[in-house]
Amino acid sequence: MDDQKRKFRVIFSDAVYSMSLSLKIAYIAMITAFSIVVNLFVRFPLGDTQISLKIFISIMSGILLGGGSGFVVCMTSDFLGWLMNPGGAYMPWIGLSAGLLALFSGIVMNNFKTGNRFLFYIKCFVVCLFSLTVCTVGINTTALYFAYAKDVSYIDYVFIRLSTQIINSLVNYALVFAFLPVLSEAKPLKKFFL
């Protein structure tokens, strides 16, 4: 692989890198629009929490488009989604955590190809672990704690928030483990995944 293409593996996936500029823009725009629609309309109430597919969409954006492009898609779709349905103050850390998840997913899944199905699942697990520790706890929960929690310790707040967020996370991780192997077997994409 030439050095020029290697540099762009952080920005674009191999599949997107080989496309023309107009196709790259079209794919990024389509996934941004899809992400906005899913984040606005696909939510399922479950007890005290709400199940959304933001984690799953962020991971898929990073993998399909590449880390850098996925980051832009997640940040843009989060902000545009808020503009379309502002339910209060804009919380930029939500878009940032989704963007970082897409960036990390794209880098891990597109740059460390092994050809081994077991290692493919290990990479999926690493992405999900990053999502839970860095994005959900490290960014979202910490930002919400400093913005809104007044009478509780940080550790208590983490456990309180995770008691509801873990369900949302597990649903999204189940989708990752169910959907990625199917996607990796699609003939045009197979060579880009393993």
PyMOL CGO cylinders between C-alpha atoms (Angstrom):
from pymol import cmd
from pymol.cgo import CYLINDER

trace = [
    CYLINDER, 0.00, 0.00, 0.00, 1.42, 3.39, -0.91, 0.3, 1, 1, 1, 1, 1, 1,
    CYLINDER, 1.42, 3.39, -0.91, 2.17, 6.04, 1.73, 0.3, 1, 1, 1, 1, 1, 1,
    CYLINDER, 2.17, 6.04, 1.73, -0.51, 8.42, 0.45, 0.3, 1, 1, 1, 1, 1, 1,
    CYLINDER, -0.51, 8.42, 0.45, -3.26, 5.84, 0.94, 0.3, 1, 1, 1, 1, 1, 1,
    CYLINDER, -3.26, 5.84, 0.94, -1.87, 4.83, 4.34, 0.3, 1, 1, 1, 1, 1, 1,
    CYLINDER, -1.87, 4.83, 4.34, -2.18, 8.45, 5.57, 0.3, 1, 1, 1, 1, 1, 1,
    CYLINDER, -2.18, 8.45, 5.57, -5.85, 8.57, 4.62, 0.3, 1, 1, 1, 1, 1, 1,
    CYLINDER, -5.85, 8.57, 4.62, -6.79, 5.40, 6.52, 0.3, 1, 1, 1, 1, 1, 1,
    CYLINDER, -6.79, 5.40, 6.52, -7.50, 7.62, 9.53, 0.3, 1, 1, 1, 1, 1, 1,
    CYLINDER, -7.50, 7.62, 9.53, -9.81, 9.87, 7.50, 0.3, 1, 1, 1, 1, 1, 1,
    CYLINDER, -9.81, 9.87, 7.50, -11.41, 7.40, 5.08, 0.3, 1, 1, 1, 1, 1, 1,
    CYLINDER, -11.41, 7.40, 5.08, -12.00, 3.67, 5.11, 0.3, 1, 1, 1, 1, 1, 1,
    CYLINDER, -12.00, 3.67, 5.11, -10.45, 1.71, 2.24, 0.3, 1, 1, 1, 1, 1, 1,
    CYLINDER, -10.45, 1.71, 2.24, -13.88, 1.43, 0.62, 0.3, 1, 1, 1, 1, 1, 1,
    CYLINDER, -13.88, 1.43, 0.62, -14.51, 5.19, 0.70, 0.3, 1, 1, 1, 1, 1, 1,
    CYLINDER, -14.51, 5.19, 0.70, -10.93, 6.14, -0.16, 0.3, 1, 1, 1, 1, 1, 1,
    CYLINDER, -10.93, 6.14, -0.16, -11.23, 4.46, -3.56, 0.3, 1, 1, 1, 1, 1, 1,
    CYLINDER, -11.23, 4.46, -3.56, -14.38, 6.46, -4.45, 0.3, 1, 1, 1, 1, 1, 1,
    CYLINDER, -14.38, 6.46, -4.45, -14.49, 9.68, -6.43, 0.3, 1, 1, 1, 1, 1, 1,
    CYLINDER, -14.49, 9.68, -6.43, -14.81, 12.94, -4.48, 0.3, 1, 1, 1, 1, 1, 1,
    CYLINDER, -14.81, 12.94, -4.48, -18.48, 13.31, -5.39, 0.3, 1, 1, 1, 1, 1, 1,
    CYLINDER, -18.48, 13.31, -5.39, -19.24, 9.79, -4.14, 0.3, 1, 1, 1, 1, 1, 1,
    CYLINDER, -19.24, 9.79, -4.14, -17.32, 10.45, -0.90, 0.3, 1, 1, 1, 1, 1, 1,
    CYLINDER, -17.32, 10.45, -0.90, -19.41, 13.58, -0.30, 0.3, 1, 1, 1, 1, 1, 1,
    CYLINDER, -19.41, 13.58, -0.30, -22.62, 11.73, -1.16, 0.3, 1, 1, 1, 1, 1, 1,
    CYLINDER, -22.62, 11.73, -1.16, -21.87, 8.85, 1.23, 0.3, 1, 1, 1, 1, 1, 1,
    CYLINDER, -21.87, 8.85, 1.23, -20.91, 11.20, 4.05, 0.3, 1, 1, 1, 1, 1, 1,
    CYLINDER, -20.91, 11.20, 4.05, -24.08, 13.25, 3.48, 0.3, 1, 1, 1, 1, 1, 1,
    CYLINDER, -24.08, 13.25, 3.48, -26.28, 10.13, 3.35, 0.3, 1, 1, 1, 1, 1, 1,
    CYLINDER, -26.28, 10.13, 3.35, -24.88, 8.70, 6.57, 0.3, 1, 1, 1, 1, 1, 1,
    CYLINDER, -24.88, 8.70, 6.57, -25.17, 12.12, 8.25, 0.3, 1, 1, 1, 1, 1, 1,
    CYLINDER, -25.17, 12.12, 8.25, -28.84, 12.35, 7.23, 0.3, 1, 1, 1, 1, 1, 1,
    CYLINDER, -28.84, 12.35, 7.23, -29.45, 8.74, 8.31, 0.3, 1, 1, 1, 1, 1, 1,
    CYLINDER, -29.45, 8.74, 8.31, -27.81, 9.45, 11.68, 0.3, 1, 1, 1, 1, 1, 1,
    CYLINDER, -27.81, 9.45, 11.68, -29.98, 12.54, 12.22, 0.3, 1, 1, 1, 1, 1, 1,
    CYLINDER, -29.98, 12.54, 12.22, -33.17, 10.60, 11.43, 0.3, 1, 1, 1, 1, 1, 1,
    CYLINDER, -33.17, 10.60, 11.43, -32.23, 7.67, 13.67, 0.3, 1, 1, 1, 1, 1, 1,
    CYLINDER, -32.23, 7.67, 13.67, -31.21, 9.94, 16.56, 0.3, 1, 1, 1, 1, 1, 1,
    CYLINDER, -31.21, 9.94, 16.56, -34.40, 12.01, 16.29, 0.3, 1, 1, 1, 1, 1, 1,
    CYLINDER, -34.40, 12.01, 16.29, -37.00, 9.32, 15.71, 0.3, 1, 1, 1, 1, 1, 1,
    CYLINDER, -37.00, 9.32, 15.71, -35.72, 5.88, 16.73, 0.3, 1, 1, 1, 1, 1, 1,
    CYLINDER, -35.72, 5.88, 16.73, -36.00, 5.84, 20.51, 0.3, 1, 1, 1, 1, 1, 1,
    CYLINDER, -36.00, 5.84, 20.51, -37.59, 3.26, 22.73, 0.3, 1, 1, 1, 1, 1, 1,
    CYLINDER, -37.59, 3.26, 22.73, -38.63, 4.05, 26.31, 0.3, 1, 1, 1, 1, 1, 1,
    CYLINDER, -38.63, 4.05, 26.31, -37.63, 1.34, 28.77, 0.3, 1, 1, 1, 1, 1, 1,
    CYLINDER, -37.63, 1.34, 28.77, -38.37, 2.06, 32.40, 0.3, 1, 1, 1, 1, 1, 1,
    CYLINDER, -38.37, 2.06, 32.40, -36.37, 5.09, 33.53, 0.3, 1, 1, 1, 1, 1, 1,
    CYLINDER, -36.37, 5.09, 33.53, -34.16, 5.10, 30.45, 0.3, 1, 1, 1, 1, 1, 1,
    CYLINDER, -34.16, 5.10, 30.45, -34.54, 5.56, 26.77, 0.3, 1, 1, 1, 1, 1, 1,
    CYLINDER, -34.54, 5.56, 26.77, -32.92, 3.24, 24.25, 0.3, 1, 1, 1, 1, 1, 1,
    CYLINDER, -32.92, 3.24, 24.25, -31.36, 5.05, 21.31, 0.3, 1, 1, 1, 1, 1, 1,
    CYLINDER, -31.36, 5.05, 21.31, -29.09, 3.74, 18.59, 0.3, 1, 1, 1, 1, 1, 1,
    CYLINDER, -29.09, 3.74, 18.59, -26.52, 6.56, 18.80, 0.3, 1, 1, 1, 1, 1, 1,
    CYLINDER, -26.52, 6.56, 18.80, -23.69, 4.25, 19.89, 0.3, 1, 1, 1, 1, 1, 1,
    CYLINDER, -23.69, 4.25, 19.89, -24.40, 1.75, 17.11, 0.3, 1, 1, 1, 1, 1, 1,
    CYLINDER, -24.40, 1.75, 17.11, -24.66, 4.48, 14.46, 0.3, 1, 1, 1, 1, 1, 1,
    CYLINDER, -24.66, 4.48, 14.46, -21.41, 6.09, 15.68, 0.3, 1, 1, 1, 1, 1, 1,
    CYLINDER, -21.41, 6.09, 15.68, -19.53, 2.80, 15.47, 0.3, 1, 1, 1, 1, 1, 1,
    CYLINDER, -19.53, 2.80, 15.47, -20.94, 2.02, 12.02, 0.3, 1, 1, 1, 1, 1, 1,
    CYLINDER, -20.94, 2.02, 12.02, -20.13, 5.54, 10.75, 0.3, 1, 1, 1, 1, 1, 1,
    CYLINDER, -20.13, 5.54, 10.75, -16.51, 5.17, 11.79, 0.3, 1, 1, 1, 1, 1, 1,
    CYLINDER, -16.51, 5.17, 11.79, -16.18, 1.72, 10.27, 0.3, 1, 1, 1, 1, 1, 1,
    CYLINDER, -16.18, 1.72, 10.27, -17.96, 2.36, 6.98, 0.3, 1, 1, 1, 1, 1, 1,
    CYLINDER, -17.96, 2.36, 6.98, -16.59, 5.84, 6.28, 0.3, 1, 1, 1, 1, 1, 1,
    CYLINDER, -16.59, 5.84, 6.28, -13.33, 5.87, 8.23, 0.3, 1, 1, 1, 1, 1, 1,
    CYLINDER, -13.33, 5.87, 8.23, -12.48, 7.40, 11.58, 0.3, 1, 1, 1, 1, 1, 1,
    CYLINDER, -12.48, 7.40, 11.58, -12.07, 11.05, 10.53, 0.3, 1, 1, 1, 1, 1, 1,
    CYLINDER, -12.07, 11.05, 10.53, -15.14, 11.05, 8.32, 0.3, 1, 1, 1, 1, 1, 1,
    CYLINDER, -15.14, 11.05, 8.32, -17.16, 9.26, 11.00, 0.3, 1, 1, 1, 1, 1, 1,
    CYLINDER, -17.16, 9.26, 11.00, -16.08, 11.88, 13.54, 0.3, 1, 1, 1, 1, 1, 1,
    CYLINDER, -16.08, 11.88, 13.54, -17.36, 14.67, 11.28, 0.3, 1, 1, 1, 1, 1, 1,
    CYLINDER, -17.36, 14.67, 11.28, -20.62, 12.80, 10.62, 0.3, 1, 1, 1, 1, 1, 1,
    CYLINDER, -20.62, 12.80, 10.62, -21.32, 12.27, 14.34, 0.3, 1, 1, 1, 1, 1, 1,
    CYLINDER, -21.32, 12.27, 14.34, -20.49, 15.83, 15.37, 0.3, 1, 1, 1, 1, 1, 1,
    CYLINDER, -20.49, 15.83, 15.37, -22.50, 17.30, 12.49, 0.3, 1, 1, 1, 1, 1, 1,
    CYLINDER, -22.50, 17.30, 12.49, -25.52, 15.02, 12.91, 0.3, 1, 1, 1, 1, 1, 1,
    CYLINDER, -25.52, 15.02, 12.91, -25.65, 15.64, 16.66, 0.3, 1, 1, 1, 1, 1, 1,
    CYLINDER, -25.65, 15.64, 16.66, -25.67, 19.42, 16.19, 0.3, 1, 1, 1, 1, 1, 1,
    CYLINDER, -25.67, 19.42, 16.19, -28.09, 19.41, 13.24, 0.3, 1, 1, 1, 1, 1, 1,
    CYLINDER, -28.09, 19.41, 13.24, -30.38, 17.02, 15.11, 0.3, 1, 1, 1, 1, 1, 1,
    CYLINDER, -30.38, 17.02, 15.11, -30.42, 19.42, 18.06, 0.3, 1, 1, 1, 1, 1, 1,
    CYLINDER, -30.42, 19.42, 18.06, -31.20, 22.35, 15.73, 0.3, 1, 1, 1, 1, 1, 1,
    CYLINDER, -31.20, 22.35, 15.73, -34.16, 20.40, 14.32, 0.3, 1, 1, 1, 1, 1, 1,
    CYLINDER, -34.16, 20.40, 14.32, -35.49, 19.45, 17.75, 0.3, 1, 1, 1, 1, 1, 1,
    CYLINDER, -35.49, 19.45, 17.75, -33.91, 21.56, 20.50, 0.3, 1, 1, 1, 1, 1, 1,
    CYLINDER, -33.91, 21.56, 20.50, -35.03, 20.04, 23.76, 0.3, 1, 1, 1, 1, 1, 1,
    CYLINDER, -35.03, 20.04, 23.76, -32.97, 22.36, 25.92, 0.3, 1, 1, 1, 1, 1, 1,
    CYLINDER, -32.97, 22.36, 25.92, -29.40, 23.59, 25.90, 0.3, 1, 1, 1, 1, 1, 1,
    CYLINDER, -29.40, 23.59, 25.90, -27.05, 22.02, 23.37, 0.3, 1, 1, 1, 1, 1, 1,
    CYLINDER, -27.05, 22.02, 23.37, -24.68, 19.56, 25.04, 0.3, 1, 1, 1, 1, 1, 1,
    CYLINDER, -24.68, 19.56, 25.04, -21.57, 19.44, 22.83, 0.3, 1, 1, 1, 1, 1, 1,
    CYLINDER, -21.57, 19.44, 22.83, -20.01, 16.61, 24.82, 0.3, 1, 1, 1, 1, 1, 1,
    CYLINDER, -20.01, 16.61, 24.82, -22.60, 14.20, 23.44, 0.3, 1, 1, 1, 1, 1, 1,
    CYLINDER, -22.60, 14.20, 23.44, -21.52, 14.93, 19.87, 0.3, 1, 1, 1, 1, 1, 1,
    CYLINDER, -21.52, 14.93, 19.87, -17.87, 14.83, 20.94, 0.3, 1, 1, 1, 1, 1, 1,
    CYLINDER, -17.87, 14.83, 20.94, -18.22, 11.41, 22.56, 0.3, 1, 1, 1, 1, 1, 1,
    CYLINDER, -18.22, 11.41, 22.56, -20.08, 10.05, 19.52, 0.3, 1, 1, 1, 1, 1, 1,
    CYLINDER, -20.08, 10.05, 19.52, -17.43, 11.54, 17.23, 0.3, 1, 1, 1, 1, 1, 1,
    CYLINDER, -17.43, 11.54, 17.23, -14.56, 10.07, 19.24, 0.3, 1, 1, 1, 1, 1, 1,
    CYLINDER, -14.56, 10.07, 19.24, -16.28, 6.69, 19.21, 0.3, 1, 1, 1, 1, 1, 1,
    CYLINDER, -16.28, 6.69, 19.21, -16.55, 6.86, 15.41, 0.3, 1, 1, 1, 1, 1, 1,
    CYLINDER, -16.55, 6.86, 15.41, -12.90, 7.92, 15.15, 0.3, 1, 1, 1, 1, 1, 1,
    CYLINDER, -12.90, 7.92, 15.15, -11.71, 5.11, 17.41, 0.3, 1, 1, 1, 1, 1, 1,
    CYLINDER, -11.71, 5.11, 17.41, -13.96, 2.53, 15.69, 0.3, 1, 1, 1, 1, 1, 1,
    CYLINDER, -13.96, 2.53, 15.69, -12.71, 3.54, 12.26, 0.3, 1, 1, 1, 1, 1, 1,
    CYLINDER, -12.71, 3.54, 12.26, -9.07, 3.36, 13.30, 0.3, 1, 1, 1, 1, 1, 1,
    CYLINDER, -9.07, 3.36, 13.30, -9.35, 0.01, 15.10, 0.3, 1, 1, 1, 1, 1, 1,
    CYLINDER, -9.35, 0.01, 15.10, -11.55, -1.77, 12.56, 0.3, 1, 1, 1, 1, 1, 1,
    CYLINDER, -11.55, -1.77, 12.56, -9.93, -0.35, 9.40, 0.3, 1, 1, 1, 1, 1, 1,
    CYLINDER, -9.93, -0.35, 9.40, -6.24, -0.31, 10.34, 0.3, 1, 1, 1, 1, 1, 1,
    CYLINDER, -6.24, -0.31, 10.34, -5.74, -3.57, 12.22, 0.3, 1, 1, 1, 1, 1, 1,
    CYLINDER, -5.74, -3.57, 12.22, -6.84, -6.23, 9.76, 0.3, 1, 1, 1, 1, 1, 1,
    CYLINDER, -6.84, -6.23, 9.76, -6.04, -9.76, 10.84, 0.3, 1, 1, 1, 1, 1, 1,
    CYLINDER, -6.04, -9.76, 10.84, -7.95, -12.09, 8.53, 0.3, 1, 1, 1, 1, 1, 1,
    CYLINDER, -7.95, -12.09, 8.53, -9.09, -13.93, 11.66, 0.3, 1, 1, 1, 1, 1, 1,
    CYLINDER, -9.09, -13.93, 11.66, -12.74, -14.05, 12.75, 0.3, 1, 1, 1, 1, 1, 1,
    CYLINDER, -12.74, -14.05, 12.75, -11.87, -14.43, 16.46, 0.3, 1, 1, 1, 1, 1, 1,
    CYLINDER, -11.87, -14.43, 16.46, -9.64, -11.33, 16.37, 0.3, 1, 1, 1, 1, 1, 1,
    CYLINDER, -9.64, -11.33, 16.37, -12.43, -9.51, 14.52, 0.3, 1, 1, 1, 1, 1, 1,
    CYLINDER, -12.43, -9.51, 14.52, -14.66, -10.10, 17.56, 0.3, 1, 1, 1, 1, 1, 1,
    CYLINDER, -14.66, -10.10, 17.56, -11.85, -8.97, 19.88, 0.3, 1, 1, 1, 1, 1, 1,
    CYLINDER, -11.85, -8.97, 19.88, -11.68, -5.69, 17.93, 0.3, 1, 1, 1, 1, 1, 1,
    CYLINDER, -11.68, -5.69, 17.93, -15.47, -5.30, 18.31, 0.3, 1, 1, 1, 1, 1, 1,
    CYLINDER, -15.47, -5.30, 18.31, -15.10, -5.89, 22.06, 0.3, 1, 1, 1, 1, 1, 1,
    CYLINDER, -15.10, -5.89, 22.06, -12.30, -3.27, 22.31, 0.3, 1, 1, 1, 1, 1, 1,
    CYLINDER, -12.30, -3.27, 22.31, -14.51, -0.74, 20.50, 0.3, 1, 1, 1, 1, 1, 1,
    CYLINDER, -14.51, -0.74, 20.50, -17.42, -1.44, 22.87, 0.3, 1, 1, 1, 1, 1, 1,
    CYLINDER, -17.42, -1.44, 22.87, -15.15, -1.19, 25.91, 0.3, 1, 1, 1, 1, 1, 1,
    CYLINDER, -15.15, -1.19, 25.91, -13.85, 2.18, 24.65, 0.3, 1, 1, 1, 1, 1, 1,
    CYLINDER, -13.85, 2.18, 24.65, -17.45, 3.29, 24.18, 0.3, 1, 1, 1, 1, 1, 1,
    CYLINDER, -17.45, 3.29, 24.18, -18.41, 2.44, 27.75, 0.3, 1, 1, 1, 1, 1, 1,
    CYLINDER, -18.41, 2.44, 27.75, -15.30, 3.69, 29.55, 0.3, 1, 1, 1, 1, 1, 1,
    CYLINDER, -15.30, 3.69, 29.55, -14.18, 6.72, 27.54, 0.3, 1, 1, 1, 1, 1, 1,
    CYLINDER, -14.18, 6.72, 27.54, -17.40, 7.93, 25.91, 0.3, 1, 1, 1, 1, 1, 1,
    CYLINDER, -17.40, 7.93, 25.91, -20.21, 7.01, 28.29, 0.3, 1, 1, 1, 1, 1, 1,
    CYLINDER, -20.21, 7.01, 28.29, -18.38, 7.37, 31.62, 0.3, 1, 1, 1, 1, 1, 1,
    CYLINDER, -18.38, 7.37, 31.62, -15.36, 9.52, 30.78, 0.3, 1, 1, 1, 1, 1, 1,
    CYLINDER, -15.36, 9.52, 30.78, -17.06, 12.17, 28.66, 0.3, 1, 1, 1, 1, 1, 1,
    CYLINDER, -17.06, 12.17, 28.66, -20.87, 12.07, 28.93, 0.3, 1, 1, 1, 1, 1, 1,
    CYLINDER, -20.87, 12.07, 28.93, -21.27, 11.15, 32.58, 0.3, 1, 1, 1, 1, 1, 1,
    CYLINDER, -21.27, 11.15, 32.58, -18.44, 13.42, 33.73, 0.3, 1, 1, 1, 1, 1, 1,
    CYLINDER, -18.44, 13.42, 33.73, -19.79, 16.39, 31.76, 0.3, 1, 1, 1, 1, 1, 1,
    CYLINDER, -19.79, 16.39, 31.76, -23.33, 15.81, 33.06, 0.3, 1, 1, 1, 1, 1, 1,
    CYLINDER, -23.33, 15.81, 33.06, -21.98, 15.53, 36.60, 0.3, 1, 1, 1, 1, 1, 1,
    CYLINDER, -21.98, 15.53, 36.60, -20.21, 18.90, 36.43, 0.3, 1, 1, 1, 1, 1, 1,
    CYLINDER, -20.21, 18.90, 36.43, -23.16, 20.53, 34.64, 0.3, 1, 1, 1, 1, 1, 1,
    CYLINDER, -23.16, 20.53, 34.64, -26.06, 19.25, 36.75, 0.3, 1, 1, 1, 1, 1, 1,
    CYLINDER, -26.06, 19.25, 36.75, -25.17, 17.09, 39.76, 0.3, 1, 1, 1, 1, 1, 1,
    CYLINDER, -25.17, 17.09, 39.76, -24.90, 19.14, 42.94, 0.3, 1, 1, 1, 1, 1, 1,
    CYLINDER, -24.90, 19.14, 42.94, -25.52, 16.99, 45.99, 0.3, 1, 1, 1, 1, 1, 1,
    CYLINDER, -25.52, 16.99, 45.99, -23.89, 13.69, 45.11, 0.3, 1, 1, 1, 1, 1, 1,
    CYLINDER, -23.89, 13.69, 45.11, -20.31, 12.46, 44.81, 0.3, 1, 1, 1, 1, 1, 1,
    CYLINDER, -20.31, 12.46, 44.81, -18.88, 11.72, 41.38, 0.3, 1, 1, 1, 1, 1, 1,
    CYLINDER, -18.88, 11.72, 41.38, -18.60, 7.96, 42.07, 0.3, 1, 1, 1, 1, 1, 1,
    CYLINDER, -18.60, 7.96, 42.07, -22.21, 7.80, 43.24, 0.3, 1, 1, 1, 1, 1, 1,
    CYLINDER, -22.21, 7.80, 43.24, -23.32, 9.74, 40.17, 0.3, 1, 1, 1, 1, 1, 1,
    CYLINDER, -23.32, 9.74, 40.17, -21.44, 7.35, 37.86, 0.3, 1, 1, 1, 1, 1, 1,
    CYLINDER, -21.44, 7.35, 37.86, -23.21, 4.36, 39.42, 0.3, 1, 1, 1, 1, 1, 1,
    CYLINDER, -23.21, 4.36, 39.42, -26.60, 6.09, 39.34, 0.3, 1, 1, 1, 1, 1, 1,
    CYLINDER, -26.60, 6.09, 39.34, -26.23, 7.03, 35.67, 0.3, 1, 1, 1, 1, 1, 1,
    CYLINDER, -26.23, 7.03, 35.67, -24.80, 3.67, 34.63, 0.3, 1, 1, 1, 1, 1, 1,
    CYLINDER, -24.80, 3.67, 34.63, -27.68, 1.84, 36.28, 0.3, 1, 1, 1, 1, 1, 1,
    CYLINDER, -27.68, 1.84, 36.28, -29.87, 3.14, 33.44, 0.3, 1, 1, 1, 1, 1, 1,
    CYLINDER, -29.87, 3.14, 33.44, -27.31, 3.74, 30.68, 0.3, 1, 1, 1, 1, 1, 1,
    CYLINDER, -27.31, 3.74, 30.68, -25.93, 0.20, 30.79, 0.3, 1, 1, 1, 1, 1, 1,
    CYLINDER, -25.93, 0.20, 30.79, -29.16, -1.10, 29.25, 0.3, 1, 1, 1, 1, 1, 1,
    CYLINDER, -29.16, -1.10, 29.25, -28.87, 1.33, 26.33, 0.3, 1, 1, 1, 1, 1, 1,
    CYLINDER, -28.87, 1.33, 26.33, -25.19, 0.45, 25.90, 0.3, 1, 1, 1, 1, 1, 1,
    CYLINDER, -25.19, 0.45, 25.90, -25.80, -3.31, 25.96, 0.3, 1, 1, 1, 1, 1, 1,
    CYLINDER, -25.80, -3.31, 25.96, -28.55, -3.03, 23.32, 0.3, 1, 1, 1, 1, 1, 1,
    CYLINDER, -28.55, -3.03, 23.32, -26.18, -1.07, 21.06, 0.3, 1, 1, 1, 1, 1, 1,
    CYLINDER, -26.18, -1.07, 21.06, -23.30, -3.50, 21.66, 0.3, 1, 1, 1, 1, 1, 1,
    CYLINDER, -23.30, -3.50, 21.66, -25.57, -6.44, 20.85, 0.3, 1, 1, 1, 1, 1, 1,
    CYLINDER, -25.57, -6.44, 20.85, -26.40, -4.75, 17.55, 0.3, 1, 1, 1, 1, 1, 1,
    CYLINDER, -26.40, -4.75, 17.55, -22.69, -4.27, 16.83, 0.3, 1, 1, 1, 1, 1, 1,
    CYLINDER, -22.69, -4.27, 16.83, -21.94, -7.95, 17.45, 0.3, 1, 1, 1, 1, 1, 1,
    CYLINDER, -21.94, -7.95, 17.45, -25.00, -9.05, 15.45, 0.3, 1, 1, 1, 1, 1, 1,
    CYLINDER, -25.00, -9.05, 15.45, -24.68, -6.68, 12.51, 0.3, 1, 1, 1, 1, 1, 1,
    CYLINDER, -24.68, -6.68, 12.51, -20.93, -6.34, 11.89, 0.3, 1, 1, 1, 1, 1, 1,
    CYLINDER, -20.93, -6.34, 11.89, -20.32, -10.02, 11.06, 0.3, 1, 1, 1, 1, 1, 1,
    CYLINDER, -20.32, -10.02, 11.06, -23.20, -9.91, 8.56, 0.3, 1, 1, 1, 1, 1, 1,
    CYLINDER, -23.20, -9.91, 8.56, -21.83, -6.72, 7.03, 0.3, 1, 1, 1, 1, 1, 1,
    CYLINDER, -21.83, -6.72, 7.03, -18.33, -8.17, 6.90, 0.3, 1, 1, 1, 1, 1, 1,
    CYLINDER, -18.33, -8.17, 6.90, -19.65, -11.03, 4.76, 0.3, 1, 1, 1, 1, 1, 1,
    CYLINDER, -19.65, -11.03, 4.76, -21.19, -8.73, 2.15, 0.3, 1, 1, 1, 1, 1, 1,
    CYLINDER, -21.19, -8.73, 2.15, -19.23, -9.39, -1.02, 0.3, 1, 1, 1, 1, 1, 1,
    CYLINDER, -19.23, -9.39, -1.02, -18.22, -5.78, -1.82, 0.3, 1, 1, 1, 1, 1, 1,
    CYLINDER, -18.22, -5.78, -1.82, -17.17, -5.09, 1.78, 0.3, 1, 1, 1, 1, 1, 1,
    CYLINDER, -17.17, -5.09, 1.78, -15.60, -8.39, 2.84, 0.3, 1, 1, 1, 1, 1, 1,
    CYLINDER, -15.60, -8.39, 2.84, -12.04, -7.45, 1.88, 0.3, 1, 1, 1, 1, 1, 1,
    CYLINDER, -12.04, -7.45, 1.88, -12.28, -4.25, 3.95, 0.3, 1, 1, 1, 1, 1, 1,
    CYLINDER, -12.28, -4.25, 3.95, -13.28, -5.85, 7.26, 0.3, 1, 1, 1, 1, 1, 1,
    CYLINDER, -13.28, -5.85, 7.26, -11.15, -8.86, 8.15, 0.3, 1, 1, 1, 1, 1, 1,
]
cmd.load_cgo(trace, "trace")
